[in-house]
Amino acid sequence: MLDHATGAEEDDGKTPRRYVACAITTADGIDQLIELANTWVWYLFWPFKANESDIRGHHSASEIATSSRPRKGTFEDMVKERDGSRCIISKVIDRKSATRALKEVVADVETAHIFKGAVAAGKRSKNSLAEYATWNILRQFIALSKEQVAELDDNIDYIYNGITLEHTLHSIFDEFGWSLCPDPDHHDRYHFEYFIGNPPLTVNGRDIGVISFEGCSAELRPRRQLIQFHYSLAKVLRASSAGKVIESIMKRFLRGGSKSFTMNANDLDIYLSSERMSLMTV
């Protein structure tokens, strides 16, 4: 699959889309479908679940993958200003805000990336087959043109890739434990959807309701494509239990004494294959 997917550059990105469909329909029995699913889990989901991974081998994990820290000075300020320094879910205001009322409930409010810097940072090349193929398929999945991919590379900290969240909600969002479901009838409205246990009907006593960005100008709103991608990936990870499998691997890896997931791209195939075999024999 990965060898075939890299042909996207020669035919305007149609190869990954065609191959995904063909691979499913031509699989010879359940064993091949399982193997195909395993391949997609490792190469499409791993970069998103492993928050602190650096498969490029040139920077530290904190430089590339700390999704809660902006890499340009204006990112946090712009996103918080758009959202009124309030968590878009709970509406609690940032304790650092100068506009908060004297007796108003406050919290640690942070700026979250919708599309993680861990995946978008750095330049992809054919030297890393897994990384290169992942991006070809992801680009088709959320209908990003080559120009938009280049724009995202350069503007990962732009306002359309950020939302304001309380600290706890931010952490769960990064882990795909909840997401925003795009409203099919309103382009800039979303519905809170929780994937871990019983979904809360309220946050801090407030009915969550509909999250809307219609009150700000179009160029400042979060990009719907990126929210749709986060939502789709969250549903797949939770519904398939792929997230739990990858989390168990990460825990085993950390128990071995490693402080981060930093590794060279060339080592990724060997590492994931050995961990999968280890899990199957437990």
C-alpha positions as CSV (number, residue, x, y, z in Angstrom):
1,M,0.0,0.0,0.0
2,L,2.7,2.5,1.0
3,D,4.7,1.9,-2.2
4,H,1.7,2.5,-4.3
5,A,0.5,5.5,-2.4
6,T,3.7,7.4,-3.1
7,G,2.7,7.7,-6.7
8,A,0.4,10.6,-5.8
9,E,2.9,13.2,-6.9
10,E,2.7,11.9,-10.5
11,D,-1.1,11.9,-10.9
12,D,-2.3,14.9,-8.8
13,G,-3.1,12.8,-5.8
14,K,-5.6,10.4,-7.3
15,T,-3.5,7.3,-6.6
16,P,-4.1,7.2,-2.7
17,R,-7.8,7.6,-3.1
18,R,-8.1,4.9,-5.8
19,Y,-5.8,2.5,-3.9
20,V,-7.7,2.8,-0.6
21,A,-10.9,1.8,-2.4
22,C,-9.2,-1.0,-4.4
23,A,-7.3,-2.4,-1.4
24,I,-10.6,-2.9,0.5
25,T,-12.6,-4.4,-2.3
26,T,-9.9,-6.8,-3.5
27,A,-8.7,-8.1,-0.2
28,D,-8.8,-11.9,-0.2
29,G,-10.6,-12.8,3.0
30,I,-10.6,-11.5,6.5
31,D,-6.9,-12.1,7.1
32,Q,-5.9,-9.6,4.4
33,L,-8.5,-7.1,5.6
34,I,-7.0,-7.4,9.1
35,E,-3.5,-6.9,7.7
36,L,-4.7,-3.9,5.7
37,A,-6.3,-2.4,8.8
38,N,-3.1,-2.9,10.8
39,T,-1.1,-1.0,8.2
40,W,-3.5,1.9,8.3
41,V,-3.4,2.0,12.1
42,W,0.3,2.3,12.3
43,Y,0.9,4.7,9.5
44,L,-2.2,6.9,9.7
45,F,-3.0,7.0,13.4
46,W,0.4,6.6,15.2
47,P,1.6,10.2,14.3
48,F,-1.5,11.7,15.9
49,K,-1.7,9.5,19.0
50,A,2.0,9.8,19.9
51,N,1.9,13.5,21.0
52,E,5.5,13.6,21.8
53,S,6.9,11.7,18.9
54,D,9.5,13.0,16.5
55,I,10.0,10.6,13.6
56,R,12.0,13.1,11.7
57,G,15.1,12.6,13.7
58,H,16.3,16.2,13.7
59,H,14.6,18.0,16.5
60,S,13.6,17.3,20.1
61,A,10.1,16.1,20.8
62,S,9.3,19.3,22.7
63,E,10.4,21.5,19.7
64,I,8.1,19.7,17.3
65,A,5.2,18.1,19.1
66,T,4.2,20.2,22.1
67,S,0.7,21.0,20.7
68,S,-0.2,23.1,23.6
69,R,2.6,25.7,23.1
70,P,2.4,28.1,20.2
71,R,5.5,28.4,18.0
72,K,4.8,32.0,17.0
73,G,4.3,34.8,19.5
74,T,0.9,36.0,18.2
75,F,-0.9,32.7,17.9
76,E,-2.2,32.5,21.4
77,D,-3.1,36.2,21.6
78,M,-5.0,36.1,18.3
79,V,-7.0,33.0,19.1
80,K,-7.9,34.1,22.6
81,E,-8.9,37.5,21.3
82,R,-11.3,35.9,18.8
83,D,-12.8,33.7,21.5
84,G,-13.0,36.4,24.1
85,S,-10.4,34.7,26.3
86,R,-13.1,32.1,27.1
87,C,-13.1,28.3,26.7
88,I,-15.4,27.7,23.7
89,I,-17.0,24.8,25.5
90,S,-17.4,25.9,29.1
91,K,-17.3,29.6,28.5
92,V,-15.1,30.0,31.6
93,I,-12.8,33.0,31.2
94,D,-9.0,33.0,31.4
95,R,-7.8,33.9,34.9
96,K,-5.2,36.2,33.2
97,S,-7.8,38.1,31.2
98,A,-8.0,41.8,32.0
99,T,-11.7,41.9,31.0
100,R,-13.0,39.4,33.5
101,A,-15.6,40.5,36.1
102,L,-14.5,40.8,39.7
103,K,-16.5,37.7,41.0
104,E,-16.5,35.8,37.7
105,V,-15.4,32.1,37.8
106,V,-12.0,31.8,36.2
107,A,-9.7,28.9,35.0
108,D,-6.5,28.2,33.2
109,V,-7.5,28.7,29.6
110,E,-5.1,27.7,26.8
111,T,-4.9,27.8,23.0
112,A,-5.2,24.4,21.4
113,H,-4.1,23.5,17.9
114,I,-6.8,21.7,15.9
115,F,-4.2,20.1,13.5
116,K,-1.2,19.1,15.6
117,G,2.2,20.6,15.0
118,A,3.6,17.1,15.6
119,V,2.3,16.1,12.2
120,A,2.5,19.3,10.3
121,A,5.9,20.5,11.4
122,G,9.0,19.8,9.3
123,K,9.3,18.9,5.7
124,R,8.3,15.5,4.3
125,S,10.4,13.6,1.9
126,K,10.4,10.3,0.1
127,N,13.3,9.2,2.4
128,S,10.6,8.4,5.0
129,L,8.1,6.2,3.2
130,A,5.7,6.0,6.1
131,E,5.7,9.7,6.6
132,Y,5.4,10.6,2.9
133,A,2.6,8.1,2.3
134,T,0.7,9.2,5.4
135,W,0.6,12.8,4.1
136,N,-0.5,11.8,0.6
137,I,-3.5,9.9,2.1
138,L,-4.3,12.5,4.7
139,R,-4.3,15.2,2.1
140,Q,-6.9,13.4,0.2
141,F,-9.0,12.5,3.3
142,I,-9.6,16.2,4.2
143,A,-9.4,17.4,0.6
144,L,-6.3,19.6,1.1
145,S,-4.6,20.8,-2.1
146,K,-0.8,20.9,-2.4
147,E,-1.1,24.7,-1.9
148,Q,-3.1,24.3,1.3
149,V,-0.6,21.7,2.6
150,A,2.2,24.2,2.0
151,E,0.2,26.9,3.6
152,L,-0.4,24.7,6.7
153,D,3.3,24.0,6.9
154,D,4.1,27.7,7.0
155,N,1.1,28.7,9.1
156,I,0.5,25.9,11.7
157,D,0.2,28.7,14.3
158,Y,-2.3,30.7,12.3
159,I,-5.6,31.6,13.9
160,Y,-7.7,29.3,11.7
161,N,-5.9,26.3,13.3
162,G,-6.6,27.2,16.9
163,I,-9.4,27.2,19.5
164,T,-9.5,28.3,23.2
165,L,-10.0,25.6,25.8
166,E,-9.7,25.0,29.5
167,H,-6.6,23.0,30.5
168,T,-8.4,19.7,31.1
169,L,-10.6,19.9,28.0
170,H,-7.5,20.8,26.0
171,S,-5.7,17.7,27.1
172,I,-8.6,15.4,26.2
173,F,-9.0,17.2,22.9
174,D,-5.4,16.4,22.1
175,E,-6.0,12.8,22.9
176,F,-9.1,12.7,20.7
177,G,-11.3,12.0,23.7
178,W,-13.8,14.6,22.4
179,S,-14.3,16.6,19.3
180,L,-16.5,19.1,17.5
181,C,-19.1,17.5,15.1
182,P,-19.7,19.9,12.2
183,D,-23.3,20.9,11.8
184,P,-24.4,19.8,8.3
185,D,-26.8,22.8,7.9
186,H,-24.6,25.6,9.2
187,H,-21.0,26.0,8.0
188,D,-19.6,27.5,11.2
189,R,-21.6,25.7,13.9
190,Y,-20.5,22.6,15.7
191,H,-21.8,20.1,18.3
192,F,-19.7,18.8,21.3
193,E,-19.2,15.1,21.1
194,Y,-17.5,13.1,23.8
195,F,-15.9,9.7,23.2
196,I,-14.8,8.6,26.7
197,G,-17.4,7.2,29.0
198,N,-20.7,9.0,29.4
199,P,-20.8,12.4,27.7
200,P,-21.3,15.4,30.1
201,L,-24.5,17.3,29.4
202,T,-23.0,20.3,31.1
203,V,-19.6,21.7,31.8
204,N,-19.3,23.7,35.0
205,G,-23.1,23.7,35.2
206,R,-23.5,25.2,31.8
207,D,-25.5,23.5,29.0
208,I,-22.9,23.0,26.2
209,G,-25.4,23.5,23.4
210,V,-24.1,24.6,19.9
211,I,-20.6,26.0,19.5
212,S,-20.7,28.8,16.9
213,F,-18.1,31.0,15.3
214,E,-20.5,32.9,13.2
215,G,-20.0,36.1,15.2
216,C,-16.5,36.7,13.8
217,S,-15.2,37.4,10.3
218,A,-14.7,34.4,8.0
219,E,-10.9,34.7,7.8
220,L,-10.7,34.5,11.6
221,R,-12.9,31.4,12.1
222,P,-11.4,27.9,12.7
223,R,-11.1,26.1,9.4
224,R,-14.0,23.6,9.0
225,Q,-11.8,21.1,7.1
226,L,-9.4,20.8,10.1
227,I,-12.2,20.4,12.6
228,Q,-13.8,17.8,10.3
229,F,-10.5,15.9,10.2
230,H,-10.1,15.9,14.0
231,Y,-13.7,14.7,14.4
232,S,-13.4,11.9,11.9
233,L,-10.0,10.7,13.3
234,A,-11.4,10.8,16.9
235,K,-14.4,8.7,15.9
236,V,-12.2,6.1,14.1
237,L,-9.7,5.9,17.0
238,R,-12.4,5.4,19.6
239,A,-14.8,3.2,17.5
240,S,-12.1,0.8,16.4
241,S,-10.2,0.8,19.7
242,A,-7.1,1.6,17.7
243,G,-6.4,4.4,20.2
244,K,-6.3,2.0,23.1
245,V,-3.8,-0.3,21.3
246,I,-1.5,2.5,20.5
247,E,-1.7,3.9,24.0
248,S,-0.7,0.5,25.4
249,I,2.3,0.5,23.1
250,M,3.3,4.0,24.3
251,K,3.0,3.0,27.9
252,R,5.2,-0.1,27.3
253,F,7.7,2.1,25.5
254,L,7.9,4.6,28.4
255,R,8.3,1.8,31.0
256,G,11.4,0.8,29.1
257,G,13.1,4.0,30.4
258,S,12.6,6.3,27.4
259,K,11.6,9.9,28.2
260,S,10.2,10.7,24.8
261,F,9.2,9.0,21.6
262,T,12.1,10.4,19.6
263,M,13.3,8.0,17.0
264,N,14.6,8.1,13.5
265,A,12.1,7.6,10.7
266,N,14.0,4.6,9.4
267,D,13.5,2.8,12.8
268,L,9.8,3.4,12.9
269,D,8.8,0.3,10.8
270,I,10.9,-2.0,12.9
271,Y,9.7,-0.6,16.2
272,L,6.0,-0.8,15.4
273,S,6.3,-4.3,13.9
274,S,8.1,-5.7,16.9
275,E,5.6,-4.0,19.3
276,R,2.6,-5.4,17.4
277,M,4.1,-8.9,17.5
278,S,4.7,-8.5,21.2
279,L,1.1,-7.6,21.8
280,M,-0.2,-10.5,19.8
281,T,1.8,-13.0,21.9
282,V,0.7,-11.6,25.3
